[in-house]
Amino acid sequence: MPQLKICVERLRVTASVGIYPNEKRKKQLLWISAELVAPQADCTSDTMAASVDYDRICSEIRRVATLRHYQLIENLAYHIGVALQKLSASQKVCVRIDKPLAARKNRAQTIAVEVAIA
């Protein structure tokens, strides 16, 4: 059976993240991407029951990101990865979080973390 990957690229999420006092006072924009490897999905079937619902994936990312304040984006990425793995029974989940405010402040094109849960 073919291996299925479900990908969400740069989901726009506003969340409370950061270690500095000004970051704790104001939510900031994050771009969250996720890739789920779903070996149990049946690509030969044409029914939703055989796949992973990407609307649920996006909702779960937003739910976890807004649960509380996260000091580190890598910790947020870990919690999103664990939640997505439970939601989808995926073999592997990779979560990337881009933090544009940190990139702009440091004159970088991108500052991001990536966490893989297997």
Kinemage of the C-alpha trace (Angstrom):
@kinemage 1
@onewidth
@group {chain A} dominant
@subgroup {mainchain}
@vectorlist {calphas} color= white
{ca met a 1} P 0.000 0.000 0.000
{ca pro a 2} L 1.388 3.461 -0.819
{ca gln a 3} L 2.490 5.748 1.990
{ca leu a 4} L 0.396 8.882 2.401
{ca lys a 5} L 1.768 12.227 3.571
{ca ile a 6} L -0.622 14.972 4.592
{ca cys a 7} L 0.999 18.420 4.635
{ca val a 8} L -0.163 21.747 6.004
{ca glu a 9} L 2.124 24.596 4.966
{ca arg a 10} L 2.377 27.891 6.843
{ca leu a 11} L -0.898 27.873 8.724
{ca arg a 12} L -1.323 31.378 10.129
{ca val a 13} L -1.722 31.239 13.914
{ca thr a 14} L -1.616 33.979 16.536
{ca ala a 15} L -0.349 32.658 19.863
{ca ser a 16} L 1.330 33.623 23.098
{ca val a 17} L 4.989 32.552 22.845
{ca gly a 18} L 8.340 33.829 24.021
{ca ile a 19} L 10.588 34.325 27.008
{ca tyr a 20} L 10.816 38.111 27.026
{ca pro a 21} L 8.329 40.259 28.977
{ca asn a 22} L 7.035 42.033 25.857
{ca glu a 23} L 6.385 38.631 24.216
{ca lys a 24} L 4.356 37.542 27.225
{ca arg a 25} L 2.128 40.623 26.994
{ca lys a 26} L 1.172 40.390 23.341
{ca lys a 27} L 0.312 37.453 21.110
{ca gln a 28} L 2.371 37.136 17.965
{ca leu a 29} L 2.066 35.723 14.503
{ca leu a 30} L 3.463 32.249 13.834
{ca trp a 31} L 3.506 30.210 10.637
{ca ile a 32} L 2.985 26.549 11.542
{ca ser a 33} L 3.599 23.714 9.098
{ca ala a 34} L 2.997 20.018 9.698
{ca glu a 35} L 3.669 16.841 7.771
{ca leu a 36} L 1.963 13.625 8.840
{ca val a 37} L 2.948 10.200 7.551
{ca ala a 38} L -0.197 8.106 7.632
{ca pro a 39} L 0.649 4.542 6.576
{ca gln a 40} L -2.838 3.261 7.440
{ca ala a 41} L -4.496 5.568 4.913
{ca asp a 42} L -5.815 3.865 1.813
{ca cys a 43} L -4.972 5.976 -1.254
{ca thr a 44} L -6.861 3.537 -3.462
{ca ser a 45} L -10.140 4.385 -1.742
{ca asp a 46} L -12.115 7.484 -2.619
{ca thr a 47} L -13.840 7.957 0.755
{ca met a 48} L -12.987 10.268 3.626
{ca ala a 49} L -13.032 7.336 6.040
{ca ala a 50} L -9.815 6.110 4.410
{ca ser a 51} L -7.911 9.378 4.874
{ca val a 52} L -6.938 12.062 7.374
{ca asp a 53} L -9.171 15.141 7.640
{ca tyr a 54} L -6.956 18.189 7.109
{ca asp a 55} L -9.607 20.513 8.547
{ca arg a 56} L -9.258 18.601 11.831
{ca ile a 57} L -5.473 18.867 11.576
{ca cys a 58} L -5.656 22.658 11.192
{ca ser a 59} L -8.154 22.945 14.053
{ca glu a 60} L -5.952 20.833 16.324
{ca ile a 61} L -2.884 22.955 15.556
{ca arg a 62} L -4.816 26.108 16.450
{ca arg a 63} L -6.290 24.502 19.585
{ca val a 64} L -2.905 23.457 20.981
{ca ala a 65} L -1.247 26.762 20.040
{ca thr a 66} L -3.856 28.778 21.938
{ca leu a 67} L -4.133 26.564 25.044
{ca arg a 68} L -1.557 28.529 27.040
{ca his a 69} L 1.606 30.609 26.863
{ca tyr a 70} L 4.642 28.700 25.566
{ca gln a 71} L 8.079 30.072 26.370
{ca leu a 72} L 9.807 28.159 23.567
{ca ile a 73} L 8.456 27.519 20.086
{ca glu a 74} L 10.170 24.129 20.106
{ca asn a 75} L 8.013 23.149 23.081
{ca leu a 76} L 4.921 24.318 21.214
{ca ala a 77} L 6.027 22.309 18.154
{ca tyr a 78} L 6.461 19.216 20.344
{ca his a 79} L 2.968 19.552 21.857
{ca ile a 80} L 1.414 20.079 18.434
{ca gly a 81} L 3.261 17.019 17.092
{ca val a 82} L 2.078 14.793 19.938
{ca ala a 83} L -1.514 16.008 19.546
{ca leu a 84} L -1.478 15.450 15.777
{ca gln a 85} L -0.025 11.974 16.177
{ca lys a 86} L -2.827 11.039 18.564
{ca leu a 87} L -5.467 12.617 16.350
{ca ser a 88} L -4.389 10.867 13.179
{ca ala a 89} L -2.571 7.713 14.388
{ca ser a 90} L 0.274 8.794 12.127
{ca gln a 91} L 3.550 6.913 12.097
{ca lys a 92} L 5.539 10.164 12.044
{ca val a 93} L 4.678 13.837 12.458
{ca cys a 94} L 6.999 16.720 11.701
{ca val a 95} L 6.080 20.231 12.874
{ca arg a 96} L 7.842 23.428 11.820
{ca ile a 97} L 7.168 26.809 13.384
{ca asp a 98} L 8.395 30.024 11.807
{ca lys a 99} L 8.564 33.065 14.071
{ca pro a 100} L 8.522 36.124 11.777
{ca leu a 101} L 8.890 38.684 14.589
{ca ala a 102} L 12.177 37.107 15.674
{ca ala a 103} L 13.366 36.959 12.073
{ca arg a 104} L 12.558 40.618 11.456
{ca lys a 105} L 14.201 41.687 14.724
{ca asn a 106} L 17.392 39.827 13.760
{ca arg a 107} L 17.288 40.820 10.083
{ca ala a 108} L 16.943 37.192 9.060
{ca gln a 109} L 14.721 35.876 6.330
{ca thr a 110} L 13.442 33.088 8.570
{ca ile a 111} L 13.858 31.887 12.133
{ca ala a 112} L 12.196 28.540 12.699
{ca val a 113} L 12.302 25.276 14.610
{ca glu a 114} L 11.336 21.834 13.437
{ca val a 115} L 10.409 18.889 15.659
{ca ala a 116} L 9.824 15.320 14.463
{ca ile a 117} L 7.734 12.862 16.498
{ca ala a 118} L 8.068 9.209 15.512
